[in-house]
Amino acid sequence: MSIFDATGRLVNVLFNEMQSTGKHFYNWIGDDSNGNLLGGGVYYYSLVAGGQKVSGKLVIVR
């Protein structure tokens, strides 16, 4: 799962390995790849699972 800012710049990769089938939960604190907290605003996520790509928008409110 990758997180991008509004300009399309990759800001963090939360995980990048195969997962077993089923539900998975990940608690992300809204940080970048260096551990710095991201500012409030609109971000986008991208997830590839089972040969399908899912993407969407998320909002961080600080």
CHARMM internal coordinates of N, CA and C (Angstrom, degrees):
IC EDIT
DIST 1 N 1 CA 1.4447
DIST 1 CA 1 C 1.5156
ANGL 1 N 1 CA 1 C 107.45
DIST 1 C 2 N 1.3124
ANGL 1 CA 1 C 2 N 115.61
DIHE 1 N 1 CA 1 C 2 N 126.64
DIST 2 N 2 CA 1.4617
ANGL 1 C 2 N 2 CA 122.11
DIHE 1 CA 1 C 2 N 2 CA -178.26
DIST 2 CA 2 C 1.5236
ANGL 2 N 2 CA 2 C 109.78
DIHE 1 C 2 N 2 CA 2 C -116.00
DIST 2 C 3 N 1.3334
ANGL 2 CA 2 C 3 N 115.13
DIHE 2 N 2 CA 2 C 3 N 146.87
DIST 3 N 3 CA 1.4596
ANGL 2 C 3 N 3 CA 121.77
DIHE 2 CA 2 C 3 N 3 CA 179.04
DIST 3 CA 3 C 1.5236
ANGL 3 N 3 CA 3 C 108.17
DIHE 2 C 3 N 3 CA 3 C -117.67
DIST 3 C 4 N 1.3345
ANGL 3 CA 3 C 4 N 116.21
DIHE 3 N 3 CA 3 C 4 N 134.74
DIST 4 N 4 CA 1.4605
ANGL 3 C 4 N 4 CA 122.44
DIHE 3 CA 3 C 4 N 4 CA -178.95
DIST 4 CA 4 C 1.5211
ANGL 4 N 4 CA 4 C 109.92
DIHE 3 C 4 N 4 CA 4 C -124.98
DIST 4 C 5 N 1.3322
ANGL 4 CA 4 C 5 N 116.45
DIHE 4 N 4 CA 4 C 5 N 149.99
DIST 5 N 5 CA 1.4616
ANGL 4 C 5 N 5 CA 119.20
DIHE 4 CA 4 C 5 N 5 CA 174.97
DIST 5 CA 5 C 1.5303
ANGL 5 N 5 CA 5 C 109.51
DIHE 4 C 5 N 5 CA 5 C -84.67
DIST 5 C 6 N 1.3240
ANGL 5 CA 5 C 6 N 116.01
DIHE 5 N 5 CA 5 C 6 N -178.64
DIST 6 N 6 CA 1.4690
ANGL 5 C 6 N 6 CA 120.93
DIHE 5 CA 5 C 6 N 6 CA -175.33
DIST 6 CA 6 C 1.5241
ANGL 6 N 6 CA 6 C 113.33
DIHE 5 C 6 N 6 CA 6 C -64.25
DIST 6 C 7 N 1.3377
ANGL 6 CA 6 C 7 N 117.55
DIHE 6 N 6 CA 6 C 7 N -20.19
DIST 7 N 7 CA 1.4664
ANGL 6 C 7 N 7 CA 120.80
DIHE 6 CA 6 C 7 N 7 CA 178.54
DIST 7 CA 7 C 1.5231
ANGL 7 N 7 CA 7 C 112.12
DIHE 6 C 7 N 7 CA 7 C -89.77
DIST 7 C 8 N 1.3487
ANGL 7 CA 7 C 8 N 117.12
DIHE 7 N 7 CA 7 C 8 N -2.68
DIST 8 N 8 CA 1.4574
ANGL 7 C 8 N 8 CA 121.05
DIHE 7 CA 7 C 8 N 8 CA -179.28
DIST 8 CA 8 C 1.5100
ANGL 8 N 8 CA 8 C 114.19
DIHE 7 C 8 N 8 CA 8 C 91.91
DIST 8 C 9 N 1.3315
ANGL 8 CA 8 C 9 N 116.74
DIHE 8 N 8 CA 8 C 9 N 4.08
DIST 9 N 9 CA 1.4712
ANGL 8 C 9 N 9 CA 121.11
DIHE 8 CA 8 C 9 N 9 CA 179.66
DIST 9 CA 9 C 1.5243
ANGL 9 N 9 CA 9 C 109.53
DIHE 8 C 9 N 9 CA 9 C -76.84
DIST 9 C 10 N 1.3221
ANGL 9 CA 9 C 10 N 116.68
DIHE 9 N 9 CA 9 C 10 N 131.21
DIST 10 N 10 CA 1.4603
ANGL 9 C 10 N 10 CA 122.00
DIHE 9 CA 9 C 10 N 10 CA 177.03
DIST 10 CA 10 C 1.5214
ANGL 10 N 10 CA 10 C 108.67
DIHE 9 C 10 N 10 CA 10 C -66.66
DIST 10 C 11 N 1.3321
ANGL 10 CA 10 C 11 N 117.88
DIHE 10 N 10 CA 10 C 11 N 123.22
DIST 11 N 11 CA 1.4627
ANGL 10 C 11 N 11 CA 120.37
DIHE 10 CA 10 C 11 N 11 CA -179.73
DIST 11 CA 11 C 1.5252
ANGL 11 N 11 CA 11 C 112.53
DIHE 10 C 11 N 11 CA 11 C -108.97
DIST 11 C 12 N 1.3418
ANGL 11 CA 11 C 12 N 117.49
DIHE 11 N 11 CA 11 C 12 N -23.97
DIST 12 N 12 CA 1.4604
ANGL 11 C 12 N 12 CA 118.92
DIHE 11 CA 11 C 12 N 12 CA 178.36
DIST 12 CA 12 C 1.5169
ANGL 12 N 12 CA 12 C 109.85
DIHE 11 C 12 N 12 CA 12 C -163.79
DIST 12 C 13 N 1.3182
ANGL 12 CA 12 C 13 N 116.28
DIHE 12 N 12 CA 12 C 13 N 148.12
DIST 13 N 13 CA 1.4584
ANGL 12 C 13 N 13 CA 123.38
DIHE 12 CA 12 C 13 N 13 CA 170.07
DIST 13 CA 13 C 1.5210
ANGL 13 N 13 CA 13 C 105.33
DIHE 12 C 13 N 13 CA 13 C -115.24
DIST 13 C 14 N 1.3196
ANGL 13 CA 13 C 14 N 116.48
DIHE 13 N 13 CA 13 C 14 N 111.62
DIST 14 N 14 CA 1.4603
ANGL 13 C 14 N 14 CA 120.00
DIHE 13 CA 13 C 14 N 14 CA -174.76
DIST 14 CA 14 C 1.5192
ANGL 14 N 14 CA 14 C 112.26
DIHE 13 C 14 N 14 CA 14 C -75.57
DIST 14 C 15 N 1.3047
ANGL 14 CA 14 C 15 N 117.03
DIHE 14 N 14 CA 14 C 15 N -40.33
DIST 15 N 15 CA 1.4616
ANGL 14 C 15 N 15 CA 121.08
DIHE 14 CA 14 C 15 N 15 CA 171.90
DIST 15 CA 15 C 1.5160
ANGL 15 N 15 CA 15 C 108.23
DIHE 14 C 15 N 15 CA 15 C -157.63
DIST 15 C 16 N 1.3269
ANGL 15 CA 15 C 16 N 115.05
DIHE 15 N 15 CA 15 C 16 N 151.32
DIST 16 N 16 CA 1.4506
ANGL 15 C 16 N 16 CA 120.98
DIHE 15 CA 15 C 16 N 16 CA -176.04
DIST 16 CA 16 C 1.5273
ANGL 16 N 16 CA 16 C 109.46
DIHE 15 C 16 N 16 CA 16 C -147.28
DIST 16 C 17 N 1.3261
ANGL 16 CA 16 C 17 N 115.33
DIHE 16 N 16 CA 16 C 17 N 55.27
DIST 17 N 17 CA 1.4503
ANGL 16 C 17 N 17 CA 119.30
DIHE 16 CA 16 C 17 N 17 CA 177.62
DIST 17 CA 17 C 1.5233
ANGL 17 N 17 CA 17 C 109.11
DIHE 16 C 17 N 17 CA 17 C -145.26
DIST 17 C 18 N 1.3018
ANGL 17 CA 17 C 18 N 115.55
DIHE 17 N 17 CA 17 C 18 N 162.40
DIST 18 N 18 CA 1.4604
ANGL 17 C 18 N 18 CA 120.84
DIHE 17 CA 17 C 18 N 18 CA 179.13
DIST 18 CA 18 C 1.5253
ANGL 18 N 18 CA 18 C 109.18
DIHE 17 C 18 N 18 CA 18 C -64.08
DIST 18 C 19 N 1.3197
ANGL 18 CA 18 C 19 N 115.56
DIHE 18 N 18 CA 18 C 19 N 141.47
DIST 19 N 19 CA 1.4605
ANGL 18 C 19 N 19 CA 122.22
DIHE 18 CA 18 C 19 N 19 CA 177.22
DIST 19 CA 19 C 1.5281
ANGL 19 N 19 CA 19 C 107.97
DIHE 18 C 19 N 19 CA 19 C -119.24
DIST 19 C 20 N 1.3077
ANGL 19 CA 19 C 20 N 116.02
DIHE 19 N 19 CA 19 C 20 N 152.41
DIST 20 N 20 CA 1.4605
ANGL 19 C 20 N 20 CA 119.64
DIHE 19 CA 19 C 20 N 20 CA 175.71
DIST 20 CA 20 C 1.5260
ANGL 20 N 20 CA 20 C 109.36
DIHE 19 C 20 N 20 CA 20 C -71.25
DIST 20 C 21 N 1.3095
ANGL 20 CA 20 C 21 N 116.11
DIHE 20 N 20 CA 20 C 21 N 160.79
DIST 21 N 21 CA 1.4601
ANGL 20 C 21 N 21 CA 121.22
DIHE 20 CA 20 C 21 N 21 CA 178.64
DIST 21 CA 21 C 1.5241
ANGL 21 N 21 CA 21 C 109.49
DIHE 20 C 21 N 21 CA 21 C -64.82
DIST 21 C 22 N 1.3121
ANGL 21 CA 21 C 22 N 116.04
DIHE 21 N 21 CA 21 C 22 N 141.67
DIST 22 N 22 CA 1.4609
ANGL 21 C 22 N 22 CA 120.76
DIHE 21 CA 21 C 22 N 22 CA 176.80
DIST 22 CA 22 C 1.5180
ANGL 22 N 22 CA 22 C 111.57
DIHE 21 C 22 N 22 CA 22 C 126.39
DIST 22 C 23 N 1.3129
ANGL 22 CA 22 C 23 N 115.54
DIHE 22 N 22 CA 22 C 23 N -175.51
DIST 23 N 23 CA 1.4641
ANGL 22 C 23 N 23 CA 121.26
DIHE 22 CA 22 C 23 N 23 CA -179.63
DIST 23 CA 23 C 1.5215
ANGL 23 N 23 CA 23 C 110.45
DIHE 22 C 23 N 23 CA 23 C -78.54
DIST 23 C 24 N 1.3169
ANGL 23 CA 23 C 24 N 114.79
DIHE 23 N 23 CA 23 C 24 N 141.81
DIST 24 N 24 CA 1.4597
ANGL 23 C 24 N 24 CA 121.10
DIHE 23 CA 23 C 24 N 24 CA 176.81
DIST 24 CA 24 C 1.5229
ANGL 24 N 24 CA 24 C 107.96
DIHE 23 C 24 N 24 CA 24 C -135.30
DIST 24 C 25 N 1.3011
ANGL 24 CA 24 C 25 N 115.83
DIHE 24 N 24 CA 24 C 25 N 146.68
DIST 25 N 25 CA 1.4584
ANGL 24 C 25 N 25 CA 121.30
DIHE 24 CA 24 C 25 N 25 CA 179.31
DIST 25 CA 25 C 1.5125
ANGL 25 N 25 CA 25 C 109.07
DIHE 24 C 25 N 25 CA 25 C -124.03
DIST 25 C 26 N 1.3173
ANGL 25 CA 25 C 26 N 115.51
DIHE 25 N 25 CA 25 C 26 N 142.27
DIST 26 N 26 CA 1.4606
ANGL 25 C 26 N 26 CA 121.03
DIHE 25 CA 25 C 26 N 26 CA 179.34
DIST 26 CA 26 C 1.5221
ANGL 26 N 26 CA 26 C 107.97
DIHE 25 C 26 N 26 CA 26 C -138.14
DIST 26 C 27 N 1.3059
ANGL 26 CA 26 C 27 N 117.25
DIHE 26 N 26 CA 26 C 27 N 124.30
DIST 27 N 27 CA 1.4522
ANGL 26 C 27 N 27 CA 122.31
DIHE 26 CA 26 C 27 N 27 CA 179.74
DIST 27 CA 27 C 1.5252
ANGL 27 N 27 CA 27 C 108.83
DIHE 26 C 27 N 27 CA 27 C -96.59
DIST 27 C 28 N 1.3126
ANGL 27 CA 27 C 28 N 116.08
DIHE 27 N 27 CA 27 C 28 N 103.68
DIST 28 N 28 CA 1.4677
ANGL 27 C 28 N 28 CA 122.19
DIHE 27 CA 27 C 28 N 28 CA -178.47
DIST 28 CA 28 C 1.5186
ANGL 28 N 28 CA 28 C 108.37
DIHE 27 C 28 N 28 CA 28 C -103.59
DIST 28 C 29 N 1.3261
ANGL 28 CA 28 C 29 N 117.80
DIHE 28 N 28 CA 28 C 29 N 131.84
DIST 29 N 29 CA 1.4660
ANGL 28 C 29 N 29 CA 121.26
DIHE 28 CA 28 C 29 N 29 CA -176.68
DIST 29 CA 29 C 1.5230
ANGL 29 N 29 CA 29 C 113.02
DIHE 28 C 29 N 29 CA 29 C -90.63
DIST 29 C 30 N 1.3175
ANGL 29 CA 29 C 30 N 117.57
DIHE 29 N 29 CA 29 C 30 N 4.28
DIST 30 N 30 CA 1.4620
ANGL 29 C 30 N 30 CA 120.49
DIHE 29 CA 29 C 30 N 30 CA 178.58
DIST 30 CA 30 C 1.5056
ANGL 30 N 30 CA 30 C 112.94
DIHE 29 C 30 N 30 CA 30 C 82.28
DIST 30 C 31 N 1.3371
ANGL 30 CA 30 C 31 N 115.68
DIHE 30 N 30 CA 30 C 31 N 38.95
DIST 31 N 31 CA 1.4668
ANGL 30 C 31 N 31 CA 119.85
DIHE 30 CA 30 C 31 N 31 CA 179.81
DIST 31 CA 31 C 1.5211
ANGL 31 N 31 CA 31 C 111.09
DIHE 30 C 31 N 31 CA 31 C -108.13
DIST 31 C 32 N 1.3405
ANGL 31 CA 31 C 32 N 114.90
DIHE 31 N 31 CA 31 C 32 N 164.51
DIST 32 N 32 CA 1.4617
ANGL 31 C 32 N 32 CA 119.76
DIHE 31 CA 31 C 32 N 32 CA 176.40
DIST 32 CA 32 C 1.5227
ANGL 32 N 32 CA 32 C 109.49
DIHE 31 C 32 N 32 CA 32 C -89.90
DIST 32 C 33 N 1.3152
ANGL 32 CA 32 C 33 N 117.15
DIHE 32 N 32 CA 32 C 33 N -175.14
DIST 33 N 33 CA 1.4663
ANGL 32 C 33 N 33 CA 121.13
DIHE 32 CA 32 C 33 N 33 CA -176.71
DIST 33 CA 33 C 1.5292
ANGL 33 N 33 CA 33 C 113.13
DIHE 32 C 33 N 33 CA 33 C -68.25
DIST 33 C 34 N 1.3399
ANGL 33 CA 33 C 34 N 117.76
DIHE 33 N 33 CA 33 C 34 N -12.97
DIST 34 N 34 CA 1.4651
ANGL 33 C 34 N 34 CA 121.49
DIHE 33 CA 33 C 34 N 34 CA 176.94
DIST 34 CA 34 C 1.5218
ANGL 34 N 34 CA 34 C 112.33
DIHE 33 C 34 N 34 CA 34 C -98.42
DIST 34 C 35 N 1.3396
ANGL 34 CA 34 C 35 N 117.51
DIHE 34 N 34 CA 34 C 35 N 2.24
DIST 35 N 35 CA 1.4513
ANGL 34 C 35 N 35 CA 121.26
DIHE 34 CA 34 C 35 N 35 CA 179.74
DIST 35 CA 35 C 1.5221
ANGL 35 N 35 CA 35 C 114.46
DIHE 34 C 35 N 35 CA 35 C 88.08
DIST 35 C 36 N 1.3372
ANGL 35 CA 35 C 36 N 117.20
DIHE 35 N 35 CA 35 C 36 N 4.13
DIST 36 N 36 CA 1.4644
ANGL 35 C 36 N 36 CA 120.94
DIHE 35 CA 35 C 36 N 36 CA 178.20
DIST 36 CA 36 C 1.5231
ANGL 36 N 36 CA 36 C 109.65
DIHE 35 C 36 N 36 CA 36 C -83.98
DIST 36 C 37 N 1.3295
ANGL 36 CA 36 C 37 N 116.99
DIHE 36 N 36 CA 36 C 37 N 136.51
DIST 37 N 37 CA 1.4527
ANGL 36 C 37 N 37 CA 119.81
DIHE 36 CA 36 C 37 N 37 CA 178.56
DIST 37 CA 37 C 1.5177
ANGL 37 N 37 CA 37 C 110.35
DIHE 36 C 37 N 37 CA 37 C -66.50
DIST 37 C 38 N 1.3165
ANGL 37 CA 37 C 38 N 116.36
DIHE 37 N 37 CA 37 C 38 N 135.11
DIST 38 N 38 CA 1.4530
ANGL 37 C 38 N 38 CA 121.57
DIHE 37 CA 37 C 38 N 38 CA 177.24
DIST 38 CA 38 C 1.5247
ANGL 38 N 38 CA 38 C 109.32
DIHE 37 C 38 N 38 CA 38 C -76.98
DIST 38 C 39 N 1.3010
ANGL 38 CA 38 C 39 N 116.29
DIHE 38 N 38 CA 38 C 39 N 151.02
DIST 39 N 39 CA 1.4599
ANGL 38 C 39 N 39 CA 121.31
DIHE 38 CA 38 C 39 N 39 CA 176.70
DIST 39 CA 39 C 1.5166
ANGL 39 N 39 CA 39 C 110.17
DIHE 38 C 39 N 39 CA 39 C -73.54
DIST 39 C 40 N 1.3082
ANGL 39 CA 39 C 40 N 114.91
DIHE 39 N 39 CA 39 C 40 N 162.09
DIST 40 N 40 CA 1.4474
ANGL 39 C 40 N 40 CA 119.39
DIHE 39 CA 39 C 40 N 40 CA 176.23
DIST 40 CA 40 C 1.5163
ANGL 40 N 40 CA 40 C 110.57
DIHE 39 C 40 N 40 CA 40 C -61.62
DIST 40 C 41 N 1.3060
ANGL 40 CA 40 C 41 N 116.75
DIHE 40 N 40 CA 40 C 41 N 146.40
DIST 41 N 41 CA 1.4570
ANGL 40 C 41 N 41 CA 120.70
DIHE 40 CA 40 C 41 N 41 CA 179.09
DIST 41 CA 41 C 1.5073
ANGL 41 N 41 CA 41 C 112.22
DIHE 40 C 41 N 41 CA 41 C 152.90
DIST 41 C 42 N 1.3153
ANGL 41 CA 41 C 42 N 115.33
DIHE 41 N 41 CA 41 C 42 N -171.04
DIST 42 N 42 CA 1.4590
ANGL 41 C 42 N 42 CA 122.82
DIHE 41 CA 41 C 42 N 42 CA -178.43
DIST 42 CA 42 C 1.5288
ANGL 42 N 42 CA 42 C 108.93
DIHE 41 C 42 N 42 CA 42 C -93.60
DIST 42 C 43 N 1.3137
ANGL 42 CA 42 C 43 N 115.53
DIHE 42 N 42 CA 42 C 43 N 133.43
DIST 43 N 43 CA 1.4620
ANGL 42 C 43 N 43 CA 123.25
DIHE 42 CA 42 C 43 N 43 CA 176.46
DIST 43 CA 43 C 1.5225
ANGL 43 N 43 CA 43 C 107.98
DIHE 42 C 43 N 43 CA 43 C -132.87
DIST 43 C 44 N 1.3062
ANGL 43 CA 43 C 44 N 115.83
DIHE 43 N 43 CA 43 C 44 N 166.55
DIST 44 N 44 CA 1.4584
ANGL 43 C 44 N 44 CA 121.22
DIHE 43 CA 43 C 44 N 44 CA -177.86
DIST 44 CA 44 C 1.5258
ANGL 44 N 44 CA 44 C 108.47
DIHE 43 C 44 N 44 CA 44 C -128.29
DIST 44 C 45 N 1.3336
ANGL 44 CA 44 C 45 N 115.75
DIHE 44 N 44 CA 44 C 45 N 146.31
DIST 45 N 45 CA 1.4637
ANGL 44 C 45 N 45 CA 120.41
DIHE 44 CA 44 C 45 N 45 CA 176.71
DIST 45 CA 45 C 1.5219
ANGL 45 N 45 CA 45 C 109.65
DIHE 44 C 45 N 45 CA 45 C -119.51
DIST 45 C 46 N 1.3110
ANGL 45 CA 45 C 46 N 115.00
DIHE 45 N 45 CA 45 C 46 N 155.73
DIST 46 N 46 CA 1.4554
ANGL 45 C 46 N 46 CA 122.25
DIHE 45 CA 45 C 46 N 46 CA 176.83
DIST 46 CA 46 C 1.5247
ANGL 46 N 46 CA 46 C 107.65
DIHE 45 C 46 N 46 CA 46 C -139.56
DIST 46 C 47 N 1.3218
ANGL 46 CA 46 C 47 N 115.71
DIHE 46 N 46 CA 46 C 47 N 130.99
DIST 47 N 47 CA 1.4529
ANGL 46 C 47 N 47 CA 121.74
DIHE 46 CA 46 C 47 N 47 CA -177.82
DIST 47 CA 47 C 1.5228
ANGL 47 N 47 CA 47 C 108.10
DIHE 46 C 47 N 47 CA 47 C -136.75
DIST 47 C 48 N 1.3262
ANGL 47 CA 47 C 48 N 116.55
DIHE 47 N 47 CA 47 C 48 N 131.01
DIST 48 N 48 CA 1.4610
ANGL 47 C 48 N 48 CA 121.15
DIHE 47 CA 47 C 48 N 48 CA 175.76
DIST 48 CA 48 C 1.5196
ANGL 48 N 48 CA 48 C 107.45
DIHE 47 C 48 N 48 CA 48 C -110.12
DIST 48 C 49 N 1.3414
ANGL 48 CA 48 C 49 N 115.49
DIHE 48 N 48 CA 48 C 49 N 124.80
DIST 49 N 49 CA 1.4632
ANGL 48 C 49 N 49 CA 120.56
DIHE 48 CA 48 C 49 N 49 CA -178.56
DIST 49 CA 49 C 1.5244
ANGL 49 N 49 CA 49 C 109.04
DIHE 48 C 49 N 49 CA 49 C -145.97
DIST 49 C 50 N 1.2939
ANGL 49 CA 49 C 50 N 115.85
DIHE 49 N 49 CA 49 C 50 N 129.77
DIST 50 N 50 CA 1.4596
ANGL 49 C 50 N 50 CA 120.14
DIHE 49 CA 49 C 50 N 50 CA 177.05
DIST 50 CA 50 C 1.5106
ANGL 50 N 50 CA 50 C 113.62
DIHE 49 C 50 N 50 CA 50 C 57.58
DIST 50 C 51 N 1.3236
ANGL 50 CA 50 C 51 N 117.30
DIHE 50 N 50 CA 50 C 51 N 34.45
DIST 51 N 51 CA 1.4495
ANGL 50 C 51 N 51 CA 121.65
DIHE 50 CA 50 C 51 N 51 CA -179.65
DIST 51 CA 51 C 1.5145
ANGL 51 N 51 CA 51 C 113.69
DIHE 50 C 51 N 51 CA 51 C 78.64
DIST 51 C 52 N 1.3296
ANGL 51 CA 51 C 52 N 117.38
DIHE 51 N 51 CA 51 C 52 N 2.09
DIST 52 N 52 CA 1.4605
ANGL 51 C 52 N 52 CA 121.16
DIHE 51 CA 51 C 52 N 52 CA 178.06
DIST 52 CA 52 C 1.5205
ANGL 52 N 52 CA 52 C 109.73
DIHE 51 C 52 N 52 CA 52 C -110.44
DIST 52 C 53 N 1.3218
ANGL 52 CA 52 C 53 N 115.27
DIHE 52 N 52 CA 52 C 53 N 145.21
DIST 53 N 53 CA 1.4553
ANGL 52 C 53 N 53 CA 120.57
DIHE 52 CA 52 C 53 N 53 CA 177.19
DIST 53 CA 53 C 1.5229
ANGL 53 N 53 CA 53 C 108.45
DIHE 52 C 53 N 53 CA 53 C -108.43
DIST 53 C 54 N 1.3227
ANGL 53 CA 53 C 54 N 115.06
DIHE 53 N 53 CA 53 C 54 N 127.70
DIST 54 N 54 CA 1.4565
ANGL 53 C 54 N 54 CA 121.59
DIHE 53 CA 53 C 54 N 54 CA 178.45
DIST 54 CA 54 C 1.5231
ANGL 54 N 54 CA 54 C 107.17
DIHE 53 C 54 N 54 CA 54 C -118.48
DIST 54 C 55 N 1.3073
ANGL 54 CA 54 C 55 N 116.32
DIHE 54 N 54 CA 54 C 55 N 132.34
DIST 55 N 55 CA 1.4646
ANGL 54 C 55 N 55 CA 119.94
DIHE 54 CA 54 C 55 N 55 CA 177.47
DIST 55 CA 55 C 1.5122
ANGL 55 N 55 CA 55 C 108.91
DIHE 54 C 55 N 55 CA 55 C -138.68
DIST 55 C 56 N 1.3144
ANGL 55 CA 55 C 56 N 114.34
DIHE 55 N 55 CA 55 C 56 N 158.14
DIST 56 N 56 CA 1.4552
ANGL 55 C 56 N 56 CA 118.56
DIHE 55 CA 55 C 56 N 56 CA -179.29
DIST 56 CA 56 C 1.5126
ANGL 56 N 56 CA 56 C 110.97
DIHE 55 C 56 N 56 CA 56 C -168.56
DIST 56 C 57 N 1.3007
ANGL 56 CA 56 C 57 N 114.01
DIHE 56 N 56 CA 56 C 57 N -176.82
DIST 57 N 57 CA 1.4578
ANGL 56 C 57 N 57 CA 121.79
DIHE 56 CA 56 C 57 N 57 CA -176.47
DIST 57 CA 57 C 1.5272
ANGL 57 N 57 CA 57 C 108.42
DIHE 56 C 57 N 57 CA 57 C -110.91
DIST 57 C 58 N 1.3366
ANGL 57 CA 57 C 58 N 115.65
DIHE 57 N 57 CA 57 C 58 N 145.55
DIST 58 N 58 CA 1.4499
ANGL 57 C 58 N 58 CA 120.91
DIHE 57 CA 57 C 58 N 58 CA 173.06
DIST 58 CA 58 C 1.5134
ANGL 58 N 58 CA 58 C 108.54
DIHE 57 C 58 N 58 CA 58 C -137.44
DIST 58 C 59 N 1.3109
ANGL 58 CA 58 C 59 N 116.32
DIHE 58 N 58 CA 58 C 59 N 156.04
DIST 59 N 59 CA 1.4675
ANGL 58 C 59 N 59 CA 121.21
DIHE 58 CA 58 C 59 N 59 CA -178.48
DIST 59 CA 59 C 1.5137
ANGL 59 N 59 CA 59 C 108.20
DIHE 58 C 59 N 59 CA 59 C -123.23
DIST 59 C 60 N 1.3328
ANGL 59 CA 59 C 60 N 116.02
DIHE 59 N 59 CA 59 C 60 N 129.79
DIST 60 N 60 CA 1.4570
ANGL 59 C 60 N 60 CA 121.59
DIHE 59 CA 59 C 60 N 60 CA 172.97
DIST 60 CA 60 C 1.5163
ANGL 60 N 60 CA 60 C 107.08
DIHE 59 C 60 N 60 CA 60 C -100.31
DIST 60 C 61 N 1.3287
ANGL 60 CA 60 C 61 N 115.33
DIHE 60 N 60 CA 60 C 61 N 125.42
DIST 61 N 61 CA 1.4574
ANGL 60 C 61 N 61 CA 121.43
DIHE 60 CA 60 C 61 N 61 CA 177.23
DIST 61 CA 61 C 1.5197
ANGL 61 N 61 CA 61 C 107.10
DIHE 60 C 61 N 61 CA 61 C -115.05
DIST 61 C 62 N 1.3037
ANGL 61 CA 61 C 62 N 116.37
DIHE 61 N 61 CA 61 C 62 N 120.77
DIST 62 N 62 CA 1.4715
ANGL 61 C 62 N 62 CA 120.86
DIHE 61 CA 61 C 62 N 62 CA -179.62
DIST 62 CA 62 C 1.4976
ANGL 62 N 62 CA 62 C 110.21
DIHE 61 C 62 N 62 CA 62 C -112.87
END
COOR INIT
IC SEED 1 N 1 CA 1 C
IC BUILD
